[in-house]
Amino acid sequence: MGSESAATIPITVDFSGGLEMLFDNQRRYLISLPVTDESGKAANIAFLIEHLCKHYMKDPRADLFVLDGHIRPGILVLINDADWELEGEEAYEIKSKDNILFVSTLHGG
């Protein structure tokens, strides 16, 4: 009965600490994330990371955000203001209106 547009989850994604440079200098994105990934599994943080790299990252230096398909060490991830380590990290299943914040703690010098 539902339409294709109903198969998305509205979330907010924020970038800070310099990561916004990789995403067209935009700090906040309001995203309609597909409910499931390509394999039909519920959308999780790992899928979001892949989705962001594929559809939102404008800078070719993806290695500043991900390494081997995972968030680069030194990037803090908060899910609704809680450290993602408390939420299951990449396995956390995204829910409607979640706010995901990526903060780089790496500073060049």
ROMARZA-359365 format. One line per field, with one value per residue: residue number from 1; residue in one letter; chain; x, y, z of N, C-alpha, C, O in turn. Coordinates in steps of 0.2 Angstrom, whole numbers. Example, Ala and Ser with C-alpha at 12.3 -4.5 7.8 and 13.67 -1.06 7.14 Angstrom:
<pts>
i = (1 | 2)
aa = (A | S)
ch = (A | A)
n_c1 = (66 | 64)
n_c2 = (-28 | -11)
n_c3 = (39 | 35)
ca_c1 = (62 | 68)
ca_c2 = (-22 | -5)
ca_c3 = (39 | 36)
c_c1 = (66 | 64)
c_c2 = (-16 | 0)
c_c3 = (39 | 39)
o_c1 = (71 | 67)
o_c2 = (-17 | 6)
o_c3 = (42 | 40)
</pts>
This chain:
<pts>
i = (1 | 2 | 3 | 4 | 5 | 6 | 7 | 8 | 9 | 10 | 11 | 12 | 13 | 14 | 15 | 16 | 17 | 18 | 19 | 20 | 21 | 22 | 23 | 24 | 25 | 26 | 27 | 28 | 29 | 30 | 31 | 32 | 33 | 34 | 35 | 36 | 37 | 38 | 39 | 40 | 41 | 42 | 43 | 44 | 45 | 46 | 47 | 48 | 49 | 50 | 51 | 52 | 53 | 54 | 55 | 56 | 57 | 58 | 59 | 60 | 61 | 62 | 63 | 64 | 65 | 66 | 67 | 68 | 69 | 70 | 71 | 72 | 73 | 74 | 75 | 76 | 77 | 78 | 79 | 80 | 81 | 82 | 83 | 84 | 85 | 86 | 87 | 88 | 89 | 90 | 91 | 92 | 93 | 94 | 95 | 96 | 97 | 98 | 99 | 100 | 101 | 102 | 103 | 104 | 105 | 106 | 107 | 108 | 109)
aa = (M | G | S | E | S | A | A | T | I | P | I | T | V | D | F | S | G | G | L | E | M | L | F | D | N | Q | R | R | Y | L | I | S | L | P | V | T | D | E | S | G | K | A | A | N | I | A | F | L | I | E | H | L | C | K | H | Y | M | K | D | P | R | A | D | L | F | V | L | D | G | H | I | R | P | G | I | L | V | L | I | N | D | A | D | W | E | L | E | G | E | E | A | Y | E | I | K | S | K | D | N | I | L | F | V | S | T | L | H | G | G)
ch = (A | A | A | A | A | A | A | A | A | A | A | A | A | A | A | A | A | A | A | A | A | A | A | A | A | A | A | A | A | A | A | A | A | A | A | A | A | A | A | A | A | A | A | A | A | A | A | A | A | A | A | A | A | A | A | A | A | A | A | A | A | A | A | A | A | A | A | A | A | A | A | A | A | A | A | A | A | A | A | A | A | A | A | A | A | A | A | A | A | A | A | A | A | A | A | A | A | A | A | A | A | A | A | A | A | A | A | A | A)
n_c1 = (4 | 10 | 20 | 35 | 41 | 38 | 46 | 57 | 68 | 67 | 81 | 93 | 109 | 125 | 140 | 156 | 171 | 179 | 176 | 165 | 171 | 173 | 161 | 155 | 156 | 145 | 137 | 126 | 114 | 98 | 91 | 83 | 84 | 85 | 75 | 80 | 95 | 105 | 104 | 93 | 93 | 89 | 92 | 107 | 120 | 132 | 127 | 123 | 135 | 141 | 131 | 132 | 145 | 143 | 133 | 133 | 146 | 158 | 171 | 186 | 194 | 190 | 196 | 199 | 188 | 183 | 190 | 195 | 181 | 176 | 172 | 185 | 198 | 198 | 187 | 173 | 158 | 141 | 125 | 110 | 115 | 122 | 137 | 142 | 147 | 140 | 128 | 130 | 138 | 142 | 132 | 120 | 103 | 95 | 83 | 68 | 70 | 82 | 97 | 113 | 129 | 145 | 161 | 177 | 191 | 204 | 217 | 226 | 243)
n_c2 = (-6 | 6 | 20 | 22 | 33 | 33 | 24 | 29 | 36 | 50 | 59 | 69 | 74 | 80 | 88 | 92 | 100 | 101 | 91 | 95 | 101 | 91 | 88 | 98 | 110 | 111 | 110 | 104 | 91 | 87 | 72 | 60 | 44 | 28 | 15 | 2 | -6 | -11 | -25 | -27 | -27 | -18 | -1 | 5 | 13 | 10 | 8 | 21 | 28 | 24 | 28 | 42 | 44 | 41 | 49 | 62 | 67 | 78 | 80 | 72 | 66 | 54 | 46 | 53 | 52 | 39 | 23 | 8 | 6 | 9 | 21 | 33 | 32 | 43 | 51 | 56 | 50 | 54 | 49 | 55 | 63 | 54 | 44 | 34 | 22 | 17 | 14 | 4 | 6 | 4 | -5 | 0 | 3 | 14 | 26 | 35 | 53 | 53 | 61 | 62 | 65 | 69 | 71 | 78 | 74 | 76 | 86 | 96 | 102)
n_c3 = (0 | 3 | -3 | -13 | -8 | 5 | 11 | 18 | 31 | 41 | 45 | 54 | 50 | 56 | 54 | 61 | 68 | 57 | 47 | 40 | 28 | 19 | 15 | 6 | 13 | 22 | 37 | 42 | 37 | 32 | 30 | 20 | 23 | 15 | 21 | 22 | 18 | 3 | 4 | 10 | 24 | 40 | 40 | 46 | 56 | 49 | 36 | 34 | 34 | 22 | 13 | 15 | 10 | -3 | -8 | -3 | 0 | -6 | -8 | -14 | -5 | 3 | 13 | 24 | 31 | 31 | 33 | 26 | 25 | 37 | 50 | 52 | 64 | 77 | 74 | 82 | 85 | 88 | 93 | 94 | 104 | 112 | 115 | 102 | 105 | 116 | 110 | 101 | 90 | 73 | 71 | 76 | 74 | 64 | 68 | 65 | 65 | 71 | 77 | 71 | 74 | 68 | 73 | 70 | 79 | 75 | 72 | 61 | 59)
ca_c1 = (0 | 14 | 23 | 42 | 44 | 37 | 52 | 63 | 68 | 70 | 86 | 98 | 117 | 129 | 147 | 160 | 178 | 183 | 173 | 161 | 174 | 172 | 154 | 153 | 156 | 139 | 137 | 120 | 110 | 92 | 92 | 78 | 88 | 81 | 74 | 84 | 101 | 104 | 103 | 86 | 93 | 87 | 97 | 111 | 126 | 137 | 124 | 123 | 141 | 141 | 126 | 135 | 151 | 141 | 128 | 134 | 153 | 160 | 178 | 188 | 198 | 186 | 200 | 199 | 181 | 182 | 196 | 193 | 174 | 173 | 174 | 192 | 199 | 199 | 181 | 168 | 151 | 136 | 119 | 106 | 120 | 126 | 142 | 139 | 149 | 135 | 123 | 131 | 142 | 140 | 126 | 114 | 98 | 93 | 76 | 65 | 71 | 88 | 102 | 119 | 134 | 152 | 166 | 184 | 196 | 210 | 219 | 232 | 247)
ca_c2 = (0 | 12 | 22 | 22 | 39 | 31 | 19 | 32 | 38 | 57 | 60 | 75 | 73 | 85 | 87 | 97 | 98 | 101 | 86 | 98 | 103 | 85 | 88 | 104 | 115 | 111 | 107 | 100 | 89 | 84 | 67 | 54 | 38 | 22 | 11 | -4 | -6 | -15 | -32 | -28 | -26 | -12 | 4 | 6 | 18 | 7 | 10 | 28 | 31 | 22 | 33 | 49 | 45 | 40 | 54 | 68 | 69 | 81 | 80 | 66 | 63 | 50 | 43 | 58 | 51 | 32 | 19 | 2 | 5 | 11 | 28 | 33 | 33 | 50 | 54 | 55 | 49 | 54 | 47 | 58 | 66 | 49 | 41 | 28 | 16 | 15 | 12 | -2 | 8 | 4 | -9 | 4 | 4 | 21 | 27 | 42 | 59 | 53 | 66 | 59 | 70 | 66 | 77 | 76 | 76 | 76 | 93 | 97 | 107)
ca_c3 = (0 | 4 | -9 | -12 | -4 | 12 | 13 | 20 | 38 | 41 | 51 | 54 | 51 | 57 | 54 | 65 | 68 | 50 | 43 | 35 | 22 | 15 | 13 | 3 | 19 | 25 | 43 | 43 | 32 | 33 | 25 | 20 | 22 | 14 | 27 | 22 | 14 | -3 | 5 | 14 | 31 | 42 | 40 | 52 | 55 | 43 | 29 | 34 | 32 | 15 | 10 | 15 | 6 | -10 | -10 | 0 | 1 | -12 | -8 | -16 | 1 | 8 | 18 | 30 | 35 | 32 | 32 | 25 | 25 | 43 | 52 | 53 | 71 | 78 | 73 | 87 | 83 | 93 | 91 | 99 | 110 | 116 | 111 | 98 | 108 | 120 | 106 | 97 | 85 | 67 | 71 | 78 | 68 | 63 | 69 | 63 | 68 | 75 | 75 | 71 | 74 | 67 | 75 | 70 | 84 | 72 | 70 | 57 | 63)
c_c1 = (4 | 18 | 31 | 44 | 43 | 42 | 58 | 62 | 71 | 75 | 90 | 105 | 120 | 136 | 151 | 167 | 182 | 180 | 168 | 164 | 174 | 165 | 151 | 152 | 149 | 139 | 131 | 116 | 104 | 91 | 86 | 82 | 83 | 81 | 78 | 90 | 100 | 102 | 96 | 87 | 91 | 93 | 100 | 116 | 130 | 134 | 124 | 129 | 143 | 137 | 129 | 141 | 148 | 137 | 129 | 141 | 155 | 167 | 181 | 192 | 194 | 189 | 201 | 192 | 181 | 189 | 194 | 185 | 171 | 176 | 181 | 193 | 200 | 192 | 176 | 162 | 146 | 129 | 114 | 109 | 123 | 131 | 140 | 142 | 144 | 129 | 124 | 135 | 139 | 133 | 120 | 109 | 95 | 85 | 74 | 67 | 78 | 93 | 109 | 124 | 141 | 156 | 173 | 187 | 203 | 212 | 226 | 236 | 253)
c_c2 = (6 | 14 | 22 | 27 | 37 | 26 | 23 | 34 | 45 | 57 | 67 | 72 | 79 | 84 | 93 | 95 | 98 | 96 | 90 | 100 | 97 | 85 | 95 | 110 | 116 | 107 | 102 | 98 | 86 | 78 | 62 | 48 | 32 | 18 | 5 | -3 | -10 | -22 | -33 | -28 | -19 | -7 | 5 | 11 | 16 | 9 | 17 | 31 | 29 | 27 | 40 | 49 | 45 | 46 | 61 | 71 | 72 | 81 | 73 | 62 | 59 | 47 | 47 | 56 | 43 | 29 | 12 | 1 | 7 | 18 | 28 | 35 | 40 | 54 | 51 | 55 | 49 | 53 | 50 | 60 | 61 | 46 | 35 | 22 | 13 | 13 | 7 | 0 | 7 | 0 | -6 | 5 | 11 | 21 | 34 | 47 | 58 | 58 | 62 | 64 | 66 | 72 | 74 | 78 | 77 | 83 | 93 | 102 | 108)
c_c3 = (0 | -3 | -8 | -8 | 4 | 15 | 15 | 28 | 38 | 47 | 49 | 55 | 51 | 57 | 57 | 65 | 62 | 45 | 38 | 28 | 17 | 12 | 11 | 8 | 22 | 31 | 45 | 37 | 35 | 28 | 26 | 18 | 20 | 20 | 28 | 17 | 7 | -2 | 9 | 21 | 33 | 42 | 46 | 51 | 49 | 37 | 29 | 31 | 25 | 11 | 10 | 10 | -2 | -12 | -8 | 0 | -6 | -13 | -9 | -10 | 6 | 14 | 24 | 34 | 36 | 30 | 32 | 27 | 32 | 45 | 54 | 61 | 72 | 77 | 78 | 84 | 88 | 90 | 96 | 105 | 114 | 112 | 108 | 101 | 113 | 116 | 101 | 91 | 78 | 66 | 73 | 72 | 69 | 64 | 67 | 68 | 73 | 73 | 76 | 69 | 73 | 68 | 74 | 76 | 82 | 70 | 67 | 61 | 60)
o_c1 = (2 | 19 | 33 | 49 | 46 | 42 | 64 | 57 | 77 | 73 | 90 | 106 | 120 | 138 | 149 | 169 | 188 | 181 | 167 | 161 | 174 | 164 | 146 | 148 | 148 | 141 | 132 | 115 | 104 | 90 | 83 | 83 | 78 | 85 | 80 | 90 | 94 | 99 | 94 | 81 | 92 | 99 | 97 | 117 | 133 | 137 | 125 | 130 | 145 | 139 | 129 | 141 | 151 | 138 | 127 | 142 | 155 | 170 | 178 | 194 | 193 | 187 | 203 | 192 | 179 | 193 | 191 | 183 | 165 | 180 | 183 | 189 | 203 | 192 | 175 | 160 | 146 | 128 | 114 | 107 | 126 | 131 | 137 | 139 | 144 | 124 | 119 | 136 | 133 | 130 | 114 | 111 | 93 | 82 | 79 | 67 | 79 | 92 | 111 | 124 | 143 | 156 | 174 | 187 | 207 | 208 | 230 | 234 | 257)
o_c2 = (11 | 10 | 20 | 26 | 40 | 25 | 20 | 34 | 46 | 56 | 70 | 68 | 83 | 78 | 99 | 90 | 96 | 97 | 87 | 101 | 98 | 81 | 98 | 114 | 121 | 101 | 98 | 102 | 82 | 80 | 61 | 47 | 31 | 18 | 3 | 2 | -13 | -25 | -39 | -28 | -14 | -9 | 6 | 14 | 20 | 12 | 20 | 35 | 34 | 29 | 43 | 54 | 48 | 48 | 66 | 77 | 69 | 82 | 68 | 56 | 61 | 45 | 45 | 59 | 41 | 31 | 9 | -4 | 6 | 21 | 23 | 38 | 44 | 60 | 45 | 59 | 45 | 55 | 48 | 59 | 62 | 45 | 31 | 16 | 7 | 9 | 5 | -4 | 9 | 0 | -8 | 8 | 13 | 18 | 39 | 47 | 63 | 61 | 60 | 68 | 62 | 78 | 69 | 84 | 78 | 86 | 91 | 106 | 112)
o_c3 = (-3 | -7 | -2 | -4 | 8 | 21 | 13 | 30 | 35 | 53 | 44 | 59 | 47 | 59 | 57 | 63 | 62 | 39 | 32 | 23 | 11 | 7 | 13 | 7 | 24 | 31 | 48 | 32 | 39 | 22 | 31 | 12 | 24 | 24 | 33 | 12 | 7 | -6 | 11 | 25 | 30 | 43 | 51 | 45 | 46 | 32 | 23 | 27 | 21 | 6 | 4 | 7 | -6 | -18 | -11 | 0 | -11 | -19 | -7 | -11 | 12 | 19 | 29 | 40 | 41 | 26 | 36 | 29 | 33 | 42 | 58 | 64 | 67 | 78 | 79 | 80 | 93 | 85 | 102 | 111 | 119 | 106 | 111 | 100 | 114 | 119 | 97 | 86 | 77 | 61 | 72 | 67 | 74 | 61 | 66 | 74 | 77 | 67 | 82 | 65 | 77 | 65 | 77 | 78 | 86 | 66 | 70 | 65 | 63)
</pts>
